[in-house]
Amino acid sequence: MLAVIQTGGKQYKVKVGAKLEVEKLNTEVGGAISFVPLLVADEAGENVQVGKPEVSSAKVEAKVLGHDKGDKVHVIKFHRKVRYKRNVGHRQLYTKIEILKILI
């Protein structure tokens, strides 16, 4: 089975057993979380269900594997001839999940 889920303002194409890094979710490590998919299809692509906007009869279950931070992104601002230089870093928080089931 194949499904498309939406979390953190992004869409992910998932299969059973897939491991993803998504925007931070407020769920403890080892906890279960479920998503309502936007699209569900079988492997051959013959049986496709598209939601408007979600497939209400389907559900994707996942397990939280851990929380972490991404790589640092440096933002540098510089104005020449003014002695202005600013360097700021940012590390995005994310949650690692594993897809357990896709229920139709």
Jmol script that loads the backbone (N, CA, C; Angstrom):
load data "model"
ATOM      1  N   MET A   1       0.846  -1.183   0.000  1.00  0.00           N
ATOM      2  CA  MET A   1       0.000   0.000   0.000  1.00  0.00           C
ATOM      3  C   MET A   1       0.887   1.240   0.000  1.00  0.00           C
ATOM      4  N   LEU A   2       0.351   2.279  -0.556  1.00  0.00           N
ATOM      5  CA  LEU A   2       1.023   3.557  -0.672  1.00  0.00           C
ATOM      6  C   LEU A   2       0.047   4.630  -0.220  1.00  0.00           C
ATOM      7  N   ALA A   3       0.531   5.621   0.515  1.00  0.00           N
ATOM      8  CA  ALA A   3      -0.333   6.699   0.982  1.00  0.00           C
ATOM      9  C   ALA A   3       0.438   8.009   0.949  1.00  0.00           C
ATOM     10  N   VAL A   4      -0.307   9.098   0.893  1.00  0.00           N
ATOM     11  CA  VAL A   4       0.271  10.437   0.983  1.00  0.00           C
ATOM     12  C   VAL A   4      -0.316  11.074   2.228  1.00  0.00           C
ATOM     13  N   ILE A   5       0.556  11.468   3.173  1.00  0.00           N
ATOM     14  CA  ILE A   5       0.106  12.103   4.406  1.00  0.00           C
ATOM     15  C   ILE A   5       0.598  13.545   4.423  1.00  0.00           C
ATOM     16  N   GLN A   6      -0.035  14.353   5.271  1.00  0.00           N
ATOM     17  CA  GLN A   6       0.360  15.746   5.407  1.00  0.00           C
ATOM     18  C   GLN A   6       0.613  16.036   6.884  1.00  0.00           C
ATOM     19  N   THR A   7       1.795  16.585   7.183  1.00  0.00           N
ATOM     20  CA  THR A   7       2.130  16.995   8.534  1.00  0.00           C
ATOM     21  C   THR A   7       3.176  18.094   8.463  1.00  0.00           C
ATOM     22  N   GLY A   8       3.040  19.068   9.333  1.00  0.00           N
ATOM     23  CA  GLY A   8       4.003  20.160   9.363  1.00  0.00           C
ATOM     24  C   GLY A   8       3.994  21.017   8.113  1.00  0.00           C
ATOM     25  N   GLY A   9       2.859  21.072   7.400  1.00  0.00           N
ATOM     26  CA  GLY A   9       2.770  21.873   6.195  1.00  0.00           C
ATOM     27  C   GLY A   9       3.421  21.231   4.978  1.00  0.00           C
ATOM     28  N   LYS A  10       3.826  19.976   5.098  1.00  0.00           N
ATOM     29  CA  LYS A  10       4.469  19.268   3.989  1.00  0.00           C
ATOM     30  C   LYS A  10       3.723  17.954   3.733  1.00  0.00           C
ATOM     31  N   GLN A  11       3.881  17.425   2.530  1.00  0.00           N
ATOM     32  CA  GLN A  11       3.265  16.156   2.173  1.00  0.00           C
ATOM     33  C   GLN A  11       4.348  15.110   1.954  1.00  0.00           C
ATOM     34  N   TYR A  12       4.085  13.878   2.415  1.00  0.00           N
ATOM     35  CA  TYR A  12       5.050  12.786   2.327  1.00  0.00           C
ATOM     36  C   TYR A  12       4.379  11.568   1.714  1.00  0.00           C
ATOM     37  N   LYS A  13       5.080  10.909   0.794  1.00  0.00           N
ATOM     38  CA  LYS A  13       4.616   9.647   0.214  1.00  0.00           C
ATOM     39  C   LYS A  13       5.205   8.532   1.066  1.00  0.00           C
ATOM     40  N   VAL A  14       4.358   7.682   1.659  1.00  0.00           N
ATOM     41  CA  VAL A  14       4.827   6.686   2.624  1.00  0.00           C
ATOM     42  C   VAL A  14       4.362   5.287   2.235  1.00  0.00           C
ATOM     43  N   LYS A  15       5.136   4.292   2.671  1.00  0.00           N
ATOM     44  CA  LYS A  15       4.800   2.876   2.585  1.00  0.00           C
ATOM     45  C   LYS A  15       4.966   2.285   3.978  1.00  0.00           C
ATOM     46  N   VAL A  16       4.477   1.086   4.181  1.00  0.00           N
ATOM     47  CA  VAL A  16       4.638   0.407   5.465  1.00  0.00           C
ATOM     48  C   VAL A  16       6.117   0.107   5.664  1.00  0.00           C
ATOM     49  N   GLY A  17       6.632   0.451   6.849  1.00  0.00           N
ATOM     50  CA  GLY A  17       8.027   0.229   7.173  1.00  0.00           C
ATOM     51  C   GLY A  17       8.929   1.412   6.860  1.00  0.00           C
ATOM     52  N   ALA A  18       8.397   2.455   6.235  1.00  0.00           N
ATOM     53  CA  ALA A  18       9.214   3.624   5.894  1.00  0.00           C
ATOM     54  C   ALA A  18       9.533   4.432   7.149  1.00  0.00           C
ATOM     55  N   LYS A  19      10.739   4.985   7.188  1.00  0.00           N
ATOM     56  CA  LYS A  19      11.155   5.848   8.290  1.00  0.00           C
ATOM     57  C   LYS A  19      11.344   7.253   7.744  1.00  0.00           C
ATOM     58  N   LEU A  20      10.700   8.231   8.408  1.00  0.00           N
ATOM     59  CA  LEU A  20      10.712   9.622   7.944  1.00  0.00           C
ATOM     60  C   LEU A  20      11.190  10.549   9.033  1.00  0.00           C
ATOM     61  N   GLU A  21      11.673  11.713   8.619  1.00  0.00           N
ATOM     62  CA  GLU A  21      11.952  12.809   9.527  1.00  0.00           C
ATOM     63  C   GLU A  21      10.973  13.919   9.179  1.00  0.00           C
ATOM     64  N   VAL A  22      10.044  14.206  10.101  1.00  0.00           N
ATOM     65  CA  VAL A  22       9.008  15.215   9.876  1.00  0.00           C
ATOM     66  C   VAL A  22       9.206  16.351  10.876  1.00  0.00           C
ATOM     67  N   GLU A  23       8.479  17.448  10.667  1.00  0.00           N
ATOM     68  CA  GLU A  23       8.524  18.558  11.610  1.00  0.00           C
ATOM     69  C   GLU A  23       8.152  18.051  13.006  1.00  0.00           C
ATOM     70  N   LYS A  24       8.656  18.712  14.040  1.00  0.00           N
ATOM     71  CA  LYS A  24       8.507  18.239  15.407  1.00  0.00           C
ATOM     72  C   LYS A  24       7.047  18.018  15.785  1.00  0.00           C
ATOM     73  N   LEU A  25       6.775  16.834  16.342  1.00  0.00           N
ATOM     74  CA  LEU A  25       5.454  16.465  16.838  1.00  0.00           C
ATOM     75  C   LEU A  25       5.529  16.357  18.355  1.00  0.00           C
ATOM     76  N   ASN A  26       4.491  16.790  19.050  1.00  0.00           N
ATOM     77  CA  ASN A  26       4.468  16.742  20.510  1.00  0.00           C
ATOM     78  C   ASN A  26       3.940  15.398  20.986  1.00  0.00           C
ATOM     79  N   THR A  27       4.707  14.352  20.718  1.00  0.00           N
ATOM     80  CA  THR A  27       4.381  12.992  21.140  1.00  0.00           C
ATOM     81  C   THR A  27       5.638  12.389  21.741  1.00  0.00           C
ATOM     82  N   GLU A  28       5.500  11.644  22.830  1.00  0.00           N
ATOM     83  CA  GLU A  28       6.674  11.069  23.483  1.00  0.00           C
ATOM     84  C   GLU A  28       7.272   9.943  22.647  1.00  0.00           C
ATOM     85  N   VAL A  29       8.541   9.650  22.900  1.00  0.00           N
ATOM     86  CA  VAL A  29       9.252   8.607  22.158  1.00  0.00           C
ATOM     87  C   VAL A  29       8.614   7.252  22.470  1.00  0.00           C
ATOM     88  N   GLY A  30       8.345   6.475  21.439  1.00  0.00           N
ATOM     89  CA  GLY A  30       7.679   5.186  21.588  1.00  0.00           C
ATOM     90  C   GLY A  30       6.173   5.278  21.488  1.00  0.00           C
ATOM     91  N   GLY A  31       5.642   6.476  21.462  1.00  0.00           N
ATOM     92  CA  GLY A  31       4.198   6.672  21.371  1.00  0.00           C
ATOM     93  C   GLY A  31       3.684   6.465  19.959  1.00  0.00           C
ATOM     94  N   ALA A  32       2.390   6.243  19.861  1.00  0.00           N
ATOM     95  CA  ALA A  32       1.753   6.028  18.561  1.00  0.00           C
ATOM     96  C   ALA A  32       1.081   7.312  18.104  1.00  0.00           C
ATOM     97  N   ILE A  33       1.049   7.494  16.802  1.00  0.00           N
ATOM     98  CA  ILE A  33       0.402   8.662  16.213  1.00  0.00           C
ATOM     99  C   ILE A  33      -0.290   8.200  14.941  1.00  0.00           C
ATOM    100  N   SER A  34      -1.407   8.835  14.597  1.00  0.00           N
ATOM    101  CA  SER A  34      -2.114   8.447  13.373  1.00  0.00           C
ATOM    102  C   SER A  34      -2.345   9.676  12.508  1.00  0.00           C
ATOM    103  N   PHE A  35      -2.349   9.451  11.202  1.00  0.00           N
ATOM    104  CA  PHE A  35      -2.579  10.497  10.217  1.00  0.00           C
ATOM    105  C   PHE A  35      -3.750  10.090   9.340  1.00  0.00           C
ATOM    106  N   VAL A  36      -4.505  11.074   8.869  1.00  0.00           N
ATOM    107  CA  VAL A  36      -5.554  10.824   7.886  1.00  0.00           C
ATOM    108  C   VAL A  36      -4.945  11.151   6.529  1.00  0.00           C
ATOM    109  N   PRO A  37      -4.846  10.168   5.638  1.00  0.00           N
ATOM    110  CA  PRO A  37      -4.128  10.392   4.379  1.00  0.00           C
ATOM    111  C   PRO A  37      -4.930  11.213   3.361  1.00  0.00           C
ATOM    112  N   LEU A  38      -4.198  11.857   2.451  1.00  0.00           N
ATOM    113  CA  LEU A  38      -4.801  12.608   1.358  1.00  0.00           C
ATOM    114  C   LEU A  38      -5.082  11.707   0.155  1.00  0.00           C
ATOM    115  N   LEU A  39      -4.287  10.627   0.033  1.00  0.00           N
ATOM    116  CA  LEU A  39      -4.421   9.705  -1.090  1.00  0.00           C
ATOM    117  C   LEU A  39      -3.986   8.328  -0.626  1.00  0.00           C
ATOM    118  N   VAL A  40      -4.691   7.284  -1.084  1.00  0.00           N
ATOM    119  CA  VAL A  40      -4.327   5.902  -0.785  1.00  0.00           C
ATOM    120  C   VAL A  40      -4.369   5.127  -2.096  1.00  0.00           C
ATOM    121  N   ALA A  41      -3.321   4.325  -2.348  1.00  0.00           N
ATOM    122  CA  ALA A  41      -3.277   3.519  -3.574  1.00  0.00           C
ATOM    123  C   ALA A  41      -2.595   2.197  -3.270  1.00  0.00           C
ATOM    124  N   ASP A  42      -2.884   1.187  -4.095  1.00  0.00           N
ATOM    125  CA  ASP A  42      -2.173  -0.077  -3.964  1.00  0.00           C
ATOM    126  C   ASP A  42      -0.895  -0.005  -4.801  1.00  0.00           C
ATOM    127  N   GLU A  43      -0.058  -1.043  -4.708  1.00  0.00           N
ATOM    128  CA  GLU A  43       1.247  -1.030  -5.376  1.00  0.00           C
ATOM    129  C   GLU A  43       1.140  -0.920  -6.897  1.00  0.00           C
ATOM    130  N   ALA A  44       0.131  -1.560  -7.493  1.00  0.00           N
ATOM    131  CA  ALA A  44      -0.015  -1.542  -8.954  1.00  0.00           C
ATOM    132  C   ALA A  44      -0.648  -0.246  -9.446  1.00  0.00           C
ATOM    133  N   GLY A  45      -1.261   0.524  -8.548  1.00  0.00           N
ATOM    134  CA  GLY A  45      -1.896   1.772  -8.942  1.00  0.00           C
ATOM    135  C   GLY A  45      -3.279   1.589  -9.536  1.00  0.00           C
ATOM    136  N   GLU A  46      -3.898   0.423  -9.345  1.00  0.00           N
ATOM    137  CA  GLU A  46      -5.224   0.160  -9.903  1.00  0.00           C
ATOM    138  C   GLU A  46      -6.333   0.698  -9.001  1.00  0.00           C
ATOM    139  N   ASN A  47      -6.184   0.508  -7.697  1.00  0.00           N
ATOM    140  CA  ASN A  47      -7.194   0.956  -6.741  1.00  0.00           C
ATOM    141  C   ASN A  47      -6.686   2.223  -6.057  1.00  0.00           C
ATOM    142  N   VAL A  48      -7.105   3.377  -6.533  1.00  0.00           N
ATOM    143  CA  VAL A  48      -6.639   4.660  -6.008  1.00  0.00           C
ATOM    144  C   VAL A  48      -7.824   5.391  -5.406  1.00  0.00           C
ATOM    145  N   GLN A  49      -7.661   5.853  -4.155  1.00  0.00           N
ATOM    146  CA  GLN A  49      -8.683   6.664  -3.497  1.00  0.00           C
ATOM    147  C   GLN A  49      -8.083   8.037  -3.233  1.00  0.00           C
ATOM    148  N   VAL A  50      -8.704   9.067  -3.773  1.00  0.00           N
ATOM    149  CA  VAL A  50      -8.246  10.436  -3.585  1.00  0.00           C
ATOM    150  C   VAL A  50      -9.263  11.151  -2.721  1.00  0.00           C
ATOM    151  N   GLY A  51      -8.791  11.809  -1.669  1.00  0.00           N
ATOM    152  CA  GLY A  51      -9.688  12.503  -0.759  1.00  0.00           C
ATOM    153  C   GLY A  51      -9.991  13.914  -1.200  1.00  0.00           C
ATOM    154  N   LYS A  52     -11.049  14.479  -0.630  1.00  0.00           N
ATOM    155  CA  LYS A  52     -11.430  15.862  -0.910  1.00  0.00           C
ATOM    156  C   LYS A  52     -11.628  16.591   0.401  1.00  0.00           C
ATOM    157  N   PRO A  53     -10.654  16.982   1.152  1.00  0.00           N
ATOM    158  CA  PRO A  53      -9.212  16.874   0.944  1.00  0.00           C
ATOM    159  C   PRO A  53      -8.596  15.617   1.533  1.00  0.00           C
ATOM    160  N   GLU A  54      -9.326  14.859   2.360  1.00  0.00           N
ATOM    161  CA  GLU A  54      -8.755  13.667   2.993  1.00  0.00           C
ATOM    162  C   GLU A  54      -9.629  12.455   2.708  1.00  0.00           C
ATOM    163  N   VAL A  55      -9.028  11.261   2.748  1.00  0.00           N
ATOM    164  CA  VAL A  55      -9.775  10.010   2.633  1.00  0.00           C
ATOM    165  C   VAL A  55     -10.248   9.666   4.042  1.00  0.00           C
ATOM    166  N   SER A  56     -11.507   9.910   4.322  1.00  0.00           N
ATOM    167  CA  SER A  56     -12.014   9.795   5.690  1.00  0.00           C
ATOM    168  C   SER A  56     -12.061   8.361   6.197  1.00  0.00           C
ATOM    169  N   SER A  57     -12.157   7.381   5.310  1.00  0.00           N
ATOM    170  CA  SER A  57     -12.258   5.992   5.738  1.00  0.00           C
ATOM    171  C   SER A  57     -10.892   5.353   5.988  1.00  0.00           C
ATOM    172  N   ALA A  58      -9.800   6.025   5.646  1.00  0.00           N
ATOM    173  CA  ALA A  58      -8.459   5.450   5.783  1.00  0.00           C
ATOM    174  C   ALA A  58      -7.707   6.110   6.933  1.00  0.00           C
ATOM    175  N   LYS A  59      -6.666   5.404   7.395  1.00  0.00           N
ATOM    176  CA  LYS A  59      -5.850   5.915   8.489  1.00  0.00           C
ATOM    177  C   LYS A  59      -4.444   5.334   8.355  1.00  0.00           C
ATOM    178  N   VAL A  60      -3.439   6.143   8.663  1.00  0.00           N
ATOM    179  CA  VAL A  60      -2.046   5.705   8.650  1.00  0.00           C
ATOM    180  C   VAL A  60      -1.542   5.773  10.085  1.00  0.00           C
ATOM    181  N   GLU A  61      -1.035   4.646  10.603  1.00  0.00           N
ATOM    182  CA  GLU A  61      -0.535   4.589  11.968  1.00  0.00           C
ATOM    183  C   GLU A  61       0.986   4.564  11.942  1.00  0.00           C
ATOM    184  N   ALA A  62       1.587   5.320  12.868  1.00  0.00           N
ATOM    185  CA  ALA A  62       3.045   5.423  12.931  1.00  0.00           C
ATOM    186  C   ALA A  62       3.504   5.396  14.385  1.00  0.00           C
ATOM    187  N   LYS A  63       4.795   5.109  14.570  1.00  0.00           N
ATOM    188  CA  LYS A  63       5.405   5.082  15.896  1.00  0.00           C
ATOM    189  C   LYS A  63       6.533   6.115  15.921  1.00  0.00           C
ATOM    190  N   VAL A  64       6.638   6.872  17.016  1.00  0.00           N
ATOM    191  CA  VAL A  64       7.675   7.881  17.155  1.00  0.00           C
ATOM    192  C   VAL A  64       8.963   7.203  17.616  1.00  0.00           C
ATOM    193  N   LEU A  65      10.029   7.364  16.829  1.00  0.00           N
ATOM    194  CA  LEU A  65      11.319   6.753  17.153  1.00  0.00           C
ATOM    195  C   LEU A  65      12.221   7.681  17.948  1.00  0.00           C
ATOM    196  N   GLY A  66      12.073   8.982  17.771  1.00  0.00           N
ATOM    197  CA  GLY A  66      12.915   9.910  18.517  1.00  0.00           C
ATOM    198  C   GLY A  66      12.766  11.334  18.030  1.00  0.00           C
ATOM    199  N   HIS A  67      13.359  12.258  18.786  1.00  0.00           N
ATOM    200  CA  HIS A  67      13.371  13.676  18.452  1.00  0.00           C
ATOM    201  C   HIS A  67      14.824  14.098  18.293  1.00  0.00           C
ATOM    202  N   ASP A  68      15.072  15.039  17.389  1.00  0.00           N
ATOM    203  CA  ASP A  68      16.445  15.487  17.151  1.00  0.00           C
ATOM    204  C   ASP A  68      16.423  16.869  16.522  1.00  0.00           C
ATOM    205  N   LYS A  69      17.614  17.407  16.264  1.00  0.00           N
ATOM    206  CA  LYS A  69      17.754  18.685  15.574  1.00  0.00           C
ATOM    207  C   LYS A  69      18.448  18.452  14.249  1.00  0.00           C
ATOM    208  N   GLY A  70      18.103  19.252  13.265  1.00  0.00           N
ATOM    209  CA  GLY A  70      18.725  19.153  11.952  1.00  0.00           C
ATOM    210  C   GLY A  70      20.067  19.850  11.925  1.00  0.00           C
ATOM    211  N   ASP A  71      20.684  19.898  10.757  1.00  0.00           N
ATOM    212  CA  ASP A  71      21.954  20.590  10.584  1.00  0.00           C
ATOM    213  C   ASP A  71      21.759  22.091  10.757  1.00  0.00           C
ATOM    214  N   LYS A  72      22.839  22.758  11.168  1.00  0.00           N
ATOM    215  CA  LYS A  72      22.772  24.192  11.379  1.00  0.00           C
ATOM    216  C   LYS A  72      22.782  24.919  10.032  1.00  0.00           C
ATOM    217  N   VAL A  73      21.900  25.904   9.926  1.00  0.00           N
ATOM    218  CA  VAL A  73      21.839  26.764   8.755  1.00  0.00           C
ATOM    219  C   VAL A  73      22.332  28.135   9.195  1.00  0.00           C
ATOM    220  N   HIS A  74      23.337  28.660   8.511  1.00  0.00           N
ATOM    221  CA  HIS A  74      23.896  29.963   8.852  1.00  0.00           C
ATOM    222  C   HIS A  74      23.247  31.043   8.001  1.00  0.00           C
ATOM    223  N   VAL A  75      22.835  32.134   8.663  1.00  0.00           N
ATOM    224  CA  VAL A  75      22.280  33.296   7.980  1.00  0.00           C
ATOM    225  C   VAL A  75      23.218  34.457   8.259  1.00  0.00           C
ATOM    226  N   ILE A  76      23.821  35.004   7.223  1.00  0.00           N
ATOM    227  CA  ILE A  76      24.796  36.079   7.380  1.00  0.00           C
ATOM    228  C   ILE A  76      24.254  37.331   6.700  1.00  0.00           C
ATOM    229  N   LYS A  77      24.223  38.448   7.458  1.00  0.00           N
ATOM    230  CA  LYS A  77      23.842  39.744   6.906  1.00  0.00           C
ATOM    231  C   LYS A  77      25.086  40.628   6.922  1.00  0.00           C
ATOM    232  N   PHE A  78      25.287  41.379   5.861  1.00  0.00           N
ATOM    233  CA  PHE A  78      26.497  42.181   5.730  1.00  0.00           C
ATOM    234  C   PHE A  78      26.202  43.428   4.906  1.00  0.00           C
ATOM    235  N   HIS A  79      26.594  44.591   5.443  1.00  0.00           N
ATOM    236  CA  HIS A  79      26.517  45.846   4.695  1.00  0.00           C
ATOM    237  C   HIS A  79      27.934  46.381   4.588  1.00  0.00           C
ATOM    238  N   ARG A  80      28.378  46.584   3.389  1.00  0.00           N
ATOM    239  CA  ARG A  80      29.736  47.081   3.214  1.00  0.00           C
ATOM    240  C   ARG A  80      29.818  48.558   3.584  1.00  0.00           C
ATOM    241  N   LYS A  81      31.000  48.991   4.000  1.00  0.00           N
ATOM    242  CA  LYS A  81      31.340  50.380   4.340  1.00  0.00           C
ATOM    243  C   LYS A  81      30.582  50.911   5.557  1.00  0.00           C
ATOM    244  N   VAL A  82      29.877  50.058   6.301  1.00  0.00           N
ATOM    245  CA  VAL A  82      29.103  50.523   7.451  1.00  0.00           C
ATOM    246  C   VAL A  82      29.528  49.798   8.726  1.00  0.00           C
ATOM    247  N   ARG A  83      30.426  48.844   8.592  1.00  0.00           N
ATOM    248  CA  ARG A  83      30.873  48.005   9.718  1.00  0.00           C
ATOM    249  C   ARG A  83      29.707  47.226  10.331  1.00  0.00           C
ATOM    250  N   TYR A  84      28.822  46.745   9.478  1.00  0.00           N
ATOM    251  CA  TYR A  84      27.684  45.958   9.934  1.00  0.00           C
ATOM    252  C   TYR A  84      27.850  44.537   9.438  1.00  0.00           C
ATOM    253  N   LYS A  85      27.886  43.590  10.371  1.00  0.00           N
ATOM    254  CA  LYS A  85      27.950  42.173  10.034  1.00  0.00           C
ATOM    255  C   LYS A  85      27.201  41.424  11.127  1.00  0.00           C
ATOM    256  N   ARG A  86      26.333  40.524  10.709  1.00  0.00           N
ATOM    257  CA  ARG A  86      25.549  39.758  11.666  1.00  0.00           C
ATOM    258  C   ARG A  86      25.519  38.310  11.210  1.00  0.00           C
ATOM    259  N   ASN A  87      25.765  37.396  12.124  1.00  0.00           N
ATOM    260  CA  ASN A  87      25.796  35.968  11.819  1.00  0.00           C
ATOM    261  C   ASN A  87      24.857  35.261  12.792  1.00  0.00           C
ATOM    262  N   VAL A  88      23.829  34.610  12.250  1.00  0.00           N
ATOM    263  CA  VAL A  88      22.825  33.922  13.063  1.00  0.00           C
ATOM    264  C   VAL A  88      22.719  32.489  12.569  1.00  0.00           C
ATOM    265  N   GLY A  89      22.586  31.537  13.482  1.00  0.00           N
ATOM    266  CA  GLY A  89      22.412  30.138  13.114  1.00  0.00           C
ATOM    267  C   GLY A  89      21.045  29.636  13.542  1.00  0.00           C
ATOM    268  N   HIS A  90      20.568  28.567  12.877  1.00  0.00           N
ATOM    269  CA  HIS A  90      19.274  27.976  13.200  1.00  0.00           C
ATOM    270  C   HIS A  90      19.352  26.468  13.015  1.00  0.00           C
ATOM    271  N   ARG A  91      18.815  25.711  13.967  1.00  0.00           N
ATOM    272  CA  ARG A  91      18.713  24.256  13.859  1.00  0.00           C
ATOM    273  C   ARG A  91      17.250  23.872  14.014  1.00  0.00           C
ATOM    274  N   GLN A  92      16.674  23.313  12.958  1.00  0.00           N
ATOM    275  CA  GLN A  92      15.260  22.940  12.959  1.00  0.00           C
ATOM    276  C   GLN A  92      15.042  21.663  13.765  1.00  0.00           C
ATOM    277  N   LEU A  93      14.001  21.643  14.583  1.00  0.00           N
ATOM    278  CA  LEU A  93      13.634  20.455  15.344  1.00  0.00           C
ATOM    279  C   LEU A  93      12.817  19.516  14.460  1.00  0.00           C
ATOM    280  N   TYR A  94      13.076  18.222  14.564  1.00  0.00           N
ATOM    281  CA  TYR A  94      12.308  17.250  13.799  1.00  0.00           C
ATOM    282  C   TYR A  94      12.073  15.999  14.632  1.00  0.00           C
ATOM    283  N   THR A  95      11.120  15.191  14.186  1.00  0.00           N
ATOM    284  CA  THR A  95      10.757  13.936  14.830  1.00  0.00           C
ATOM    285  C   THR A  95      10.934  12.812  13.822  1.00  0.00           C
ATOM    286  N   LYS A  96      11.560  11.730  14.247  1.00  0.00           N
ATOM    287  CA  LYS A  96      11.747  10.567  13.383  1.00  0.00           C
ATOM    288  C   LYS A  96      10.613   9.592  13.676  1.00  0.00           C
ATOM    289  N   ILE A  97       9.882   9.187  12.604  1.00  0.00           N
ATOM    290  CA  ILE A  97       8.761   8.265  12.771  1.00  0.00           C
ATOM    291  C   ILE A  97       8.921   7.065  11.848  1.00  0.00           C
ATOM    292  N   GLU A  98       8.250   5.975  12.196  1.00  0.00           N
ATOM    293  CA  GLU A  98       8.213   4.775  11.362  1.00  0.00           C
ATOM    294  C   GLU A  98       6.754   4.435  11.089  1.00  0.00           C
ATOM    295  N   ILE A  99       6.428   4.189   9.829  1.00  0.00           N
ATOM    296  CA  ILE A  99       5.054   3.867   9.439  1.00  0.00           C
ATOM    297  C   ILE A  99       4.798   2.382   9.739  1.00  0.00           C
ATOM    298  N   LEU A 100       3.746   2.111  10.536  1.00  0.00           N
ATOM    299  CA  LEU A 100       3.413   0.753  10.939  1.00  0.00           C
ATOM    300  C   LEU A 100       2.325   0.124  10.069  1.00  0.00           C
ATOM    301  N   LYS A 101       1.204   0.847   9.861  1.00  0.00           N
ATOM    302  CA  LYS A 101       0.065   0.300   9.125  1.00  0.00           C
ATOM    303  C   LYS A 101      -0.574   1.372   8.254  1.00  0.00           C
ATOM    304  N   ILE A 102      -1.155   0.929   7.149  1.00  0.00           N
ATOM    305  CA  ILE A 102      -2.014   1.769   6.346  1.00  0.00           C
ATOM    306  C   ILE A 102      -3.361   1.045   6.267  1.00  0.00           C
ATOM    307  N   LEU A 103      -4.346   1.590   6.949  1.00  0.00           N
ATOM    308  CA  LEU A 103      -5.669   0.966   7.036  1.00  0.00           C
ATOM    309  C   LEU A 103      -6.643   1.651   6.094  1.00  0.00           C
ATOM    310  N   ILE A 104      -7.388   0.851   5.346  1.00  0.00           N
ATOM    311  CA  ILE A 104      -8.380   1.412   4.418  1.00  0.00           C
ATOM    312  C   ILE A 104      -9.765   1.280   5.007  1.00  0.00           C
TER     313      ILE A 104
END
end "model"
wireframe off; spacefill off
backbone 0.3
color backbone group
